[in-house]
Structure formats: C-alpha cells, structure tokens
Amino acid sequence: MNLLLILVALQNPESLSVRFAGMTAVTGYEQAMGDSLLALLPGSTRDRLGNVTLTLGRGAPKRLLNCSLDEIGYAIGNITDDGYITLRRVGGGPRLSPLFDQQMEGQRVTLFGRRGAVPGVVAVRSTHLTRGRPTGNEAPFTVDNAYVDVGATSRDDVIAL
C-alpha cells in the first residue's frame, strides 16, 4: 500500500499530485507545509511537535509513510541598487557537496513574498565576454555568484514585488 492509495480514498489523486509537486517547505517554513497538509488530507491531525498524521481504518496502527517536510532552499541575502537579488542557502549544512549550488545557474526560480510568487532567473556568466579566455583555474559557480533577475530595475522595484 502506498500514499497514492490513501489519497485515492480522500481526493482526486491527479489534483493532489500536482499540488504536492508544486509545494515547497524550505527549512524554517515547515509550519506552512503542515497547514497545507491538514487542509488537503481530511481527518489528519498535528501533534505537539508539529508532525501531521492521518489514521485510516481500525486495529493496530501501522506506519505507511514517513517523510521530512523541510528541504534545502534559498533566502534573499541582499538586493542590489540596480534590482538584482543575491541569495543565501538555507538548510543542508556541511553534508552538501561543494558543487550543490551549480544546479541553479541559469535556471528559472520562484521567489515567495508577502504578495505571492514572483518568477525570476538566476543569471549566468556572459559567454561572449569570457570566450577564448582560459577557464582551468576559474572557480565553479556557488550561491555567492547567484544573482536573480526578476525584471526589476531598482531596489524599490524589487521591494514592491
């Protein structure tokens, strides 16, 4: 038996899978994910530690699924005067590979603020300006190199988003 079978009994599994795939629970925001699970899974409860549980059927309890809610994410570190956002990693600690942040280079990202989701993209180094230059000793991309473009042209534009 798996989570999908439980969800079939509760709601439309296709809509739930889309919802779960779109959710995020960056370290420090697990409470909001728990609130969403409580709303999505009728009959679920939260214990004193914040764990969300759902009991189905009768008899001796058997744990079907156990998963952590937090994930590695990024928080806004700073906003430049010309409207770019710098990032800081949240969660993960020293167990991450030094190359972990490379997955973000040039990727679309979504920033969440008080007014909702804001699309952006992580900038990449110019291939035109670096063409033909030796790259053997060039340091790999890290979160310190991540500048997010959300289409703003000033710090005030970013804050308004």
VENKAMO-V184499 format. One record per residue. PHI is phi as a letter, one per 30 degrees, with the letter a starting at -180 (NA if undefined). Layout:
PHI
PHI
This chain:
NA
b
e
d
d
d
d
e
d
c
a
d
d
d
d
d
d
d
d
d
d
d
d
b
b
e
e
j
c
d
e
d
d
d
d
d
d
d
d
d
c
e
j
d
b
c
c
d
d
j
d
c
b
b
c
b
i
b
j
d
d
b
d
c
b
b
b
d
c
d
b
d
b
b
b
d
c
a
b
d
d
c
j
c
c
c
b
b
d
b
i
j
i
d
d
d
d
d
c
e
d
d
d
d
e
i
c
d
b
b
c
c
b
d
c
j
d
b
d
a
b
d
d
b
d
d
d
d
d
c
d
i
d
d
b
e
c
d
d
d
d
b
d
d
c
d
c
c
c
c
i
d
c
a
e
d
d
d
d
d
d
